[in-house]
Amino acid sequence: MKIRTLFCAALLGMGTAAMAQATYEAADGTKYEFKKHAFLDLQGGIQHTLGEAKTKDLFSPNVQLGLGYQFSPVFGARIQANAWQSKGGWNGYGSPAITKDYKYKYVAPGIDFMFNLSNLFCGWNPKRVFNVTAFLGGGANVAFDNDEVNSIANTLRQDGLAQYELEYLWDGTKVRPFGRAGLDLNFRLSDAVSLMVEGNANILSDKYNSKKAGNPDWYFNGLLGLRINLGKAYAAVAPVIVEKPKVYRTQRDSIFENKTVKVAELRRDVFFTINSITVSETEQLKIKDVADYLKKYPQAKVVVSGYADVGTGNAKINARLAAGRADIVVRDLKEKYGISEDRITYASYGDTVQPFEENDLNRVSICIADGATEVKKVLKEVKETQVEVVE
């Protein structure tokens, strides 16, 4: 049941991660983009366990080390180990009756699924000073060094007070599952470091503190520490450059005075899937269209431009992908359709130029076949005077 609950929580986190805002525009107009990153948590504090002793006698030291990964502005996960000391209490044994507390040690490794509530409800802001994160998790509590309560039990037996024996007394090392939930309050100190204040509640079986109470055992941790980002948590977004389409018009003599004629031009956008330079069957038909056009107009030439989307990968990977996408189209034009190399010009722009506003469409090779010379040839009969490009 606990495993199913944690699994559902993880799915919920992934769902909210998909919907989370991952870009932010500052007051000066600069846009920032969220970057997935690892982080390290270093924390220390106090623990309070539930027991029969006085509250002040049930506090003990506590430390926690965590290594996590932020998958989106909202969803993250960490592997953590919480450890040091727990305490138990026993009230009303001996004559006269006294209260006794005892301590034992433990280490509790586990995993937490984390949900940044500030980003979920207020939108992602990499410069926000204060963030609240809720988490839900669990793991295994390894308890040991339970000598103090065993010594108390032995004393009771010697005093003939067997009725006060601890029913769940344990010795050696015991491993028990635990579940936990809590809140992190993060105060941003810099891009790399945040001050953390954490509170978490942990639930175990009734056998943790050696006493039978008929209900689960609990301990609560209050921790103070640092979160250190292991990598960039965000990056400035390069401005998107959208190429303006070129429109050709021809000015002619009085026979076609004040008339505009569009030069015969063919454009085909050959799209690719993410991280791929493979041309699908559907996109191959576009390359064939370009080849057929070039065969129809023997003087026409083609420009092939390769691109990659700025929203995925990095500049080095995207440069390689863009070049590969241009190369594969050029290769097919030459090898599959017999187009002469001197009629093909090609270039690649990586992710520095984005022809389309929609990110995924920029995984593309754009082919523009220009038949302007063919039109000039036909229009010689009507005394064509000038061909110009209208920006």
KOLLUM-242686 format. One record per residue (C-alpha): x, y, z; chain; residue number from 0. Coordinates in nm, 4 decimals, always signed. Layout:
BEGIN
         px         py         pz   kette    nr
          X          Y          Z       A   NUM
...
END
This chain:
BEGIN
         px         py         pz   kette    nr
    +0.0000    +0.0000    +0.0000       A     0
    +0.2807    +0.2418    +0.0855       A     1
    +0.4638    +0.1590    -0.2380       A     2
    +0.1457    +0.2220    -0.4388       A     3
    +0.0985    +0.5587    -0.2679       A     4
    +0.4553    +0.6666    -0.3441       A     5
    +0.4221    +0.5509    -0.7062       A     6
    +0.1032    +0.7532    -0.7513       A     7
    +0.2742    +1.0552    -0.6005       A     8
    +0.5589    +1.0204    -0.8477       A     9
    +0.3164    +1.0030    -1.1419       A    10
    +0.1359    +1.3098    -1.0112       A    11
    +0.4676    +1.4926    -0.9902       A    12
    +0.5578    +1.4034    -1.3476       A    13
    +0.2160    +1.5220    -1.4634       A    14
    +0.2470    +1.8575    -1.2920       A    15
    +0.6019    +1.8854    -1.4203       A    16
    +0.4761    +1.8640    -1.7776       A    17
    +0.2393    +2.1574    -1.7167       A    18
    +0.4817    +2.3745    -1.5222       A    19
    +0.5950    +2.7086    -1.6580       A    20
    +0.9618    +2.6689    -1.7595       A    21
    +1.0413    +3.0205    -1.8828       A    22
    +1.0535    +3.3572    -1.7077       A    23
    +1.0797    +3.7126    -1.8381       A    24
    +1.2512    +3.9650    -1.6114       A    25
    +1.1530    +4.3300    -1.5822       A    26
    +1.4324    +4.4296    -1.8209       A    27
    +1.2952    +4.1979    -2.0894       A    28
    +1.5571    +3.9244    -2.0454       A    29
    +1.4075    +3.5769    -2.0792       A    30
    +1.5302    +3.2818    -1.8751       A    31
    +1.4798    +2.9094    -1.9260       A    32
    +1.4725    +2.6398    -1.6561       A    33
    +1.7559    +2.3859    -1.6686       A    34
    +1.7382    +2.0387    -1.5171       A    35
    +2.0049    +2.0047    -1.2504       A    36
    +2.1316    +1.7991    -0.9582       A    37
    +2.1589    +1.9328    -0.6038       A    38
    +2.3197    +1.8423    -0.2702       A    39
    +2.1533    +1.8886    +0.0727       A    40
    +2.3663    +1.9206    +0.3891       A    41
    +2.1560    +1.9500    +0.7078       A    42
    +2.1680    +1.9128    +1.0830       A    43
    +1.9219    +1.9677    +1.3667       A    44
    +1.7172    +1.8006    +1.6367       A    45
    +1.4734    +1.5126    +1.6595       A    46
    +1.1771    +1.4639    +1.8882       A    47
    +1.0325    +1.1165    +1.9432       A    48
    +0.6953    +1.0377    +2.0952       A    49
    +0.7256    +0.8637    +2.4310       A    50
    +0.6254    +0.8646    +2.7970       A    51
    +0.9116    +1.0815    +2.9252       A    52
    +0.8950    +1.4583    +2.9531       A    53
    +0.9062    +1.6418    +2.6207       A    54
    +1.2390    +1.8098    +2.6967       A    55
    +1.3953    +1.4678    +2.7639       A    56
    +1.2989    +1.3277    +2.4213       A    57
    +1.5079    +1.5586    +2.2010       A    58
    +1.8229    +1.4261    +2.0350       A    59
    +2.0720    +1.5339    +1.7636       A    60
    +2.0022    +1.4623    +1.4001       A    61
    +2.1827    +1.4987    +1.0630       A    62
    +2.0750    +1.4472    +0.7034       A    63
    +2.2577    +1.4173    +0.3691       A    64
    +2.0671    +1.4257    +0.0407       A    65
    +2.1503    +1.4047    -0.3298       A    66
    +1.8689    +1.5010    -0.5646       A    67
    +1.7652    +1.6036    -0.9144       A    68
    +1.5244    +1.8784    -1.0204       A    69
    +1.3400    +1.7487    -1.3271       A    70
    +1.1198    +2.0551    -1.3762       A    71
    +1.0344    +2.3794    -1.1939       A    72
    +0.7811    +2.1806    -0.9880       A    73
    +0.8981    +1.8196    -0.9614       A    74
    +1.2192    +1.6840    -0.8114       A    75
    +1.3419    +1.3782    -0.6212       A    76
    +1.6239    +1.3061    -0.3822       A    77
    +1.7967    +1.0133    -0.2186       A    78
    +1.8617    +1.1016    +0.1435       A    79
    +2.0038    +0.9459    +0.4582       A    80
    +1.8792    +1.0706    +0.7970       A    81
    +2.0733    +0.9513    +1.1028       A    82
    +2.2113    +0.9782    +1.4558       A    83
    +1.9939    +0.9168    +1.7597       A    84
    +1.6366    +0.8515    +1.8756       A    85
    +1.4969    +0.8417    +2.2285       A    86
    +1.2262    +0.6515    +2.4130       A    87
    +1.0560    +0.7071    +2.7469       A    88
    +0.9095    +0.4836    +3.0163       A    89
    +0.6818    +0.6245    +3.2815       A    90
    +0.5863    +0.4808    +3.6195       A    91
    +0.8084    +0.1891    +3.7025       A    92
    +0.9924    +0.1055    +4.0256       A    93
    +0.9068    +0.2114    +4.3786       A    94
    +0.8601    +0.4977    +4.4124       A    95
    +0.7507    +0.5276    +4.0468       A    96
    +0.9892    +0.7221    +3.8266       A    97
    +1.0161    +0.8175    +3.4610       A    98
    +1.3127    +0.6980    +3.2609       A    99
    +1.4316    +0.7888    +2.9125       A   100
    +1.6744    +0.5934    +2.6985       A   101
    +1.8462    +0.6459    +2.3625       A   102
    +1.9396    +0.4300    +2.0674       A   103
    +2.0971    +0.4958    +1.7281       A   104
    +1.9752    +0.4635    +1.3716       A   105
    +2.0386    +0.5483    +1.0069       A   106
    +1.7424    +0.5832    +0.7701       A   107
    +1.8167    +0.5952    +0.3949       A   108
    +1.5205    +0.6683    +0.1668       A   109
    +1.3844    +0.8570    -0.1301       A   110
    +1.1675    +1.1715    -0.1336       A   111
    +0.9426    +1.2969    -0.4144       A   112
    +0.9455    +1.6772    -0.4009       A   113
    +0.6923    +1.9354    -0.5220       A   114
    +0.7809    +2.3052    -0.5322       A   115
    +0.4530    +2.4687    -0.4296       A   116
    +0.5777    +2.8215    -0.4993       A   117
    +0.6495    +2.7380    -0.8641       A   118
    +0.3315    +2.5327    -0.8974       A   119
    +0.0974    +2.8075    -0.7827       A   120
    +0.2926    +3.1272    -0.8582       A   121
    +0.4927    +3.0323    -1.1664       A   122
    +0.8641    +2.9660    -1.1955       A   123
    +1.0918    +3.2563    -1.1048       A   124
    +1.4672    +3.1804    -1.0841       A   125
    +1.5239    +3.4964    -0.8779       A   126
    +1.2549    +3.4259    -0.6155       A   127
    +1.4035    +3.4617    -0.2670       A   128
    +1.1656    +3.2277    -0.0837       A   129
    +1.0315    +2.8904    -0.2013       A   130
    +0.8167    +2.6310    -0.0252       A   131
    +0.8583    +2.2646    -0.1223       A   132
    +0.6465    +1.9731    +0.0024       A   133
    +0.7775    +1.6174    -0.0100       A   134
    +0.6576    +1.2621    +0.0421       A   135
    +0.8825    +0.9595    +0.0710       A   136
    +0.9963    +0.6534    +0.2575       A   137
    +1.2741    +0.4012    +0.3023       A   138
    +1.4343    +0.1701    +0.5574       A   139
    +1.5183    +0.2588    +0.9186       A   140
    +1.8204    +0.0646    +1.0479       A   141
    +1.8196    +0.0846    +1.4294       A   142
    +2.0998    -0.0395    +1.6601       A   143
    +2.2783    +0.0154    +1.9943       A   144
    +1.9646    -0.0319    +2.2089       A   145
    +2.1654    -0.1130    +2.5228       A   146
    +2.0144    +0.1443    +2.7623       A   147
    +1.6581    +0.0106    +2.7534       A   148
    +1.7861    -0.3485    +2.7749       A   149
    +1.9742    -0.2530    +3.0901       A   150
    +1.6518    -0.1055    +3.2366       A   151
    +1.4643    -0.4257    +3.1563       A   152
    +1.7314    -0.6392    +3.3251       A   153
    +1.7139    -0.4214    +3.6390       A   154
    +1.3360    -0.4671    +3.6535       A   155
    +1.3670    -0.8409    +3.6358       A   156
    +1.6198    -0.8379    +3.9177       A   157
    +1.3842    -0.6200    +4.1261       A   158
    +1.0949    -0.8576    +4.0629       A   159
    +0.9036    -0.6015    +3.8512       A   160
    +0.8506    -0.8326    +3.5546       A   161
    +0.5069    -0.6799    +3.4860       A   162
    +0.6838    -0.3689    +3.3607       A   163
    +0.8926    -0.5469    +3.0997       A   164
    +0.8934    -0.3910    +2.7529       A   165
    +0.6869    -0.6125    +2.5243       A   166
    +0.8693    -0.5110    +2.2039       A   167
    +1.2199    -0.5066    +2.3511       A   168
    +1.4839    -0.5597    +2.0830       A   169
    +1.8595    -0.5993    +2.0687       A   170
    +2.1206    -0.6037    +1.7929       A   171
    +2.0250    -0.4379    +1.4622       A   172
    +1.6679    -0.4056    +1.3338       A   173
    +1.5552    -0.2886    +0.9878       A   174
    +1.2017    -0.1510    +0.9530       A   175
    +1.0256    +0.0390    +0.6697       A   176
    +0.9231    +0.3981    +0.7333       A   177
    +0.7195    +0.6630    +0.5568       A   178
    +0.7608    +1.0356    +0.5848       A   179
    +0.6332    +1.3727    +0.4717       A   180
    +0.7441    +1.7282    +0.5298       A   181
    +0.8138    +2.0799    +0.4108       A   182
    +1.1287    +2.2598    +0.2988       A   183
    +1.1534    +2.6378    +0.3299       A   184
    +1.4301    +2.7588    +0.0974       A   185
    +1.5869    +3.1049    +0.1144       A   186
    +1.7918    +3.1853    -0.1964       A   187
    +2.1414    +3.3136    -0.1149       A   188
    +2.2806    +3.2925    -0.4694       A   189
    +2.2254    +3.1027    -0.7943       A   190
    +2.4125    +2.8067    -0.6455       A   191
    +2.3251    +2.8080    -0.2734       A   192
    +2.0046    +2.8250    -0.0677       A   193
    +1.9511    +2.8221    +0.3086       A   194
    +1.7126    +2.5382    +0.4028       A   195
    +1.4785    +2.5013    +0.6976       A   196
    +1.3131    +2.1587    +0.6939       A   197
    +1.0545    +1.9833    +0.9074       A   198
    +0.9565    +1.6206    +0.8511       A   199
    +0.7399    +1.3618    +1.0261       A   200
    +0.8351    +0.9916    +1.0149       A   201
    +0.6114    +0.6937    +1.0879       A   202
    +0.7278    +0.3395    +1.1759       A   203
    +0.5837    +0.0238    +1.3259       A   204
    +0.4994    +0.0120    +1.6985       A   205
    +0.8163    -0.1917    +1.7629       A   206
    +1.0645    +0.0923    +1.7055       A   207
    +1.0895    +0.2228    +2.0651       A   208
    +1.0623    -0.1206    +2.2384       A   209
    +0.7251    -0.0352    +2.3984       A   210
    +0.3900    -0.1761    +2.2943       A   211
    +0.1460    +0.1128    +2.2567       A   212
    -0.1049    -0.0254    +2.0070       A   213
    -0.0256    +0.2485    +1.7518       A   214
    +0.2645    +0.3423    +1.5181       A   215
    +0.5780    +0.5059    +1.6511       A   216
    +0.6698    +0.8577    +1.5320       A   217
    +0.9694    +1.0873    +1.5278       A   218
    +0.9905    +1.4451    +1.4012       A   219
    +1.2992    +1.6167    +1.2625       A   220
    +1.3754    +1.9878    +1.2521       A   221
    +1.6730    +2.0606    +1.0266       A   222
    +1.8769    +2.3611    +0.9156       A   223
    +2.1253    +2.3441    +0.6299       A   224
    +2.2302    +2.4331    +0.2763       A   225
    +2.1149    +2.3241    -0.0678       A   226
    +2.3912    +2.3446    -0.3279       A   227
    +2.2997    +2.3301    -0.6965       A   228
    +2.5349    +2.1047    -0.8919       A   229
    +2.5030    +2.2800    -1.2266       A   230
    +2.3110    +2.5711    -1.3743       A   231
    +1.9492    +2.5936    -1.2598       A   232
    +1.8573    +2.8346    -1.5404       A   233
    +2.0018    +3.0117    -1.8426       A   234
    +1.9238    +3.3216    -2.0434       A   235
    +1.7370    +3.2460    -2.3649       A   236
    +1.9005    +3.3670    -2.6846       A   237
    +1.6705    +3.5950    -2.8856       A   238
    +1.4831    +3.4099    -3.1576       A   239
    +1.5724    +3.5238    -3.5089       A   240
    +1.2918    +3.4638    -3.7544       A   241
    +1.3925    +3.4795    -4.1180       A   242
    +1.1772    +3.7059    -4.3297       A   243
    +1.0494    +3.5423    -4.6484       A   244
    +1.1772    +3.6943    -4.9717       A   245
    +0.9316    +3.7984    -5.2398       A   246
    +1.0575    +3.8434    -5.5928       A   247
    +0.9038    +4.0846    -5.8397       A   248
    +0.9972    +4.1807    -6.1901       A   249
    +0.9802    +4.5321    -6.3382       A   250
    +0.9265    +4.5379    -6.7150       A   251
    +0.8830    +4.7919    -6.9949       A   252
    +0.5599    +4.9601    -7.1012       A   253
    +0.4158    +4.6347    -7.2270       A   254
    +0.3777    +4.5260    -6.8599       A   255
    +0.3799    +4.8684    -6.6982       A   256
    +0.2900    +4.8685    -6.3242       A   257
    +0.2589    +4.4889    -6.3239       A   258
    +0.4267    +4.2592    -6.0664       A   259
    +0.5154    +3.9010    -6.1500       A   260
    +0.6321    +3.6480    -5.8894       A   261
    +0.9355    +3.4517    -5.9963       A   262
    +0.8769    +3.0777    -6.0080       A   263
    +1.0246    +2.9600    -5.6783       A   264
    +0.9857    +2.6375    -5.4837       A   265
    +1.0292    +2.5991    -5.1097       A   266
    +1.0131    +2.2709    -4.9247       A   267
    +1.0646    +2.2340    -4.5478       A   268
    +1.2027    +1.8889    -4.4638       A   269
    +1.1253    +1.8214    -4.0969       A   270
    +1.3104    +1.5846    -3.8635       A   271
    +1.2346    +1.4270    -3.5274       A   272
    +1.4236    +1.5262    -3.2133       A   273
    +1.7957    +1.4365    -3.2116       A   274
    +1.7711    +1.2808    -3.5604       A   275
    +1.9019    +1.3358    -3.9135       A   276
    +1.6942    +1.0544    -4.0661       A   277
    +1.4523    +1.1554    -4.3436       A   278
    +1.1107    +0.9895    -4.3147       A   279
    +0.9186    +0.8616    -4.6198       A   280
    +0.6819    +1.1581    -4.6058       A   281
    +0.9643    +1.4130    -4.5920       A   282
    +1.1508    +1.2285    -4.8703       A   283
    +0.8677    +1.3264    -5.1063       A   284
    +0.9574    +1.6910    -5.0430       A   285
    +1.3158    +1.6299    -5.1520       A   286
    +1.1798    +1.4657    -5.4668       A   287
    +0.9677    +1.7782    -5.5319       A   288
    +1.2834    +1.9897    -5.5221       A   289
    +1.4652    +1.7502    -5.7557       A   290
    +1.1729    +1.7497    -6.0035       A   291
    +1.1706    +2.1304    -6.0009       A   292
    +1.5443    +2.1464    -6.0716       A   293
    +1.5038    +1.9033    -6.3591       A   294
    +1.2190    +2.1096    -6.5023       A   295
    +1.4274    +2.4295    -6.4845       A   296
    +1.7845    +2.3340    -6.5802       A   297
    +1.9205    +2.6799    -6.4953       A   298
    +1.7615    +2.6861    -6.1487       A   299
    +1.9676    +2.6341    -5.8329       A   300
    +1.8775    +2.5362    -5.4785       A   301
    +1.9866    +2.6569    -5.1342       A   302
    +1.9636    +2.4004    -4.8510       A   303
    +1.9799    +2.5337    -4.4917       A   304
    +1.9977    +2.3085    -4.1847       A   305
    +1.8645    +2.4048    -3.8408       A   306
    +1.8146    +2.2653    -3.4884       A   307
    +1.5697    +2.3787    -3.2225       A   308
    +1.7057    +2.5882    -2.9371       A   309
    +1.4693    +2.4296    -2.6857       A   310
    +1.6606    +2.1009    -2.6537       A   311
    +2.0211    +1.9874    -2.6472       A   312
    +2.3054    +2.2356    -2.6367       A   313
    +2.4892    +2.4512    -2.8890       A   314
    +2.7487    +2.1838    -2.9746       A   315
    +2.4938    +1.9056    -3.0258       A   316
    +2.2607    +2.1333    -3.2216       A   317
    +2.5417    +2.2462    -3.4537       A   318
    +2.6106    +1.8827    -3.5368       A   319
    +2.2417    +1.8052    -3.5940       A   320
    +2.1842    +2.1083    -3.8170       A   321
    +2.4860    +2.0224    -4.0341       A   322
    +2.3749    +1.6609    -4.0577       A   323
    +2.0248    +1.7604    -4.1662       A   324
    +2.1600    +1.9795    -4.4445       A   325
    +2.4100    +1.7120    -4.5535       A   326
    +2.1484    +1.4355    -4.5782       A   327
    +1.9240    +1.6444    -4.8036       A   328
    +2.2172    +1.7411    -5.0274       A   329
    +2.3299    +1.3796    -5.0459       A   330
    +1.9826    +1.2616    -5.1546       A   331
    +1.9574    +1.5338    -5.4204       A   332
    +2.2914    +1.4269    -5.5686       A   333
    +2.2843    +1.0492    -5.5223       A   334
    +1.9134    +0.9640    -5.5489       A   335
    +1.8038    +1.2223    -5.8041       A   336
    +2.1213    +1.3069    -5.9963       A   337
    +2.1305    +1.6802    -5.9281       A   338
    +2.4675    +1.8340    -6.0114       A   339
    +2.6678    +1.9545    -5.7125       A   340
    +2.7302    +2.2954    -5.8731       A   341
    +2.3565    +2.3663    -5.8560       A   342
    +2.3406    +2.3157    -5.4790       A   343
    +2.4438    +2.5600    -5.2076       A   344
    +2.4058    +2.4574    -4.8477       A   345
    +2.4746    +2.5826    -4.4975       A   346
    +2.3829    +2.5030    -4.1376       A   347
    +2.2978    +2.7423    -3.8558       A   348
    +2.2749    +2.5149    -3.5502       A   349
    +2.0285    +2.6723    -3.3074       A   350
    +2.1474    +3.0296    -3.3665       A   351
    +1.8696    +3.0966    -3.6179       A   352
    +1.5102    +2.9825    -3.5615       A   353
    +1.3009    +3.0028    -3.8818       A   354
    +0.9792    +2.9173    -3.6993       A   355
    +0.8238    +3.0549    -3.3824       A   356
    +0.7123    +2.7054    -3.2743       A   357
    +1.0209    +2.5395    -3.1226       A   358
    +0.9770    +2.1849    -3.2582       A   359
    +0.9404    +2.3026    -3.6206       A   360
    +1.3011    +2.4229    -3.6143       A   361
    +1.4302    +2.0655    -3.6508       A   362
    +1.4357    +2.1240    -4.0254       A   363
    +1.6229    +2.1623    -4.3520       A   364
    +1.4754    +2.4390    -4.5673       A   365
    +1.5161    +2.3981    -4.9434       A   366
    +1.4570    +2.7023    -5.1663       A   367
    +1.4890    +2.6391    -5.5395       A   368
    +1.5134    +2.9663    -5.7345       A   369
    +1.3965    +2.9648    -6.0947       A   370
    +1.4484    +3.3361    -6.1536       A   371
    +1.6826    +3.2751    -6.4479       A   372
    +1.4180    +3.0654    -6.6178       A   373
    +1.1662    +3.3470    -6.5836       A   374
    +1.4159    +3.5959    -6.7261       A   375
    +1.4680    +3.3680    -7.0216       A   376
    +1.0963    +3.3553    -7.0964       A   377
    +1.0508    +3.7312    -7.0452       A   378
    +1.3246    +3.8314    -7.2878       A   379
    +1.0539    +3.8523    -7.5465       A   380
    +0.8839    +4.1311    -7.3497       A   381
    +1.2041    +4.3263    -7.2779       A   382
    +1.2429    +4.2580    -6.9049       A   383
    +1.4497    +4.5379    -6.7488       A   384
    +1.5090    +4.4494    -6.3806       A   385
    +1.4569    +4.1784    -6.1180       A   386
    +1.4642    +4.2914    -5.7539       A   387
    +1.4108    +4.1371    -5.4128       A   388
    +1.1428    +4.2973    -5.1974       A   389
    +1.2314    +4.2598    -4.8253       A   390
END
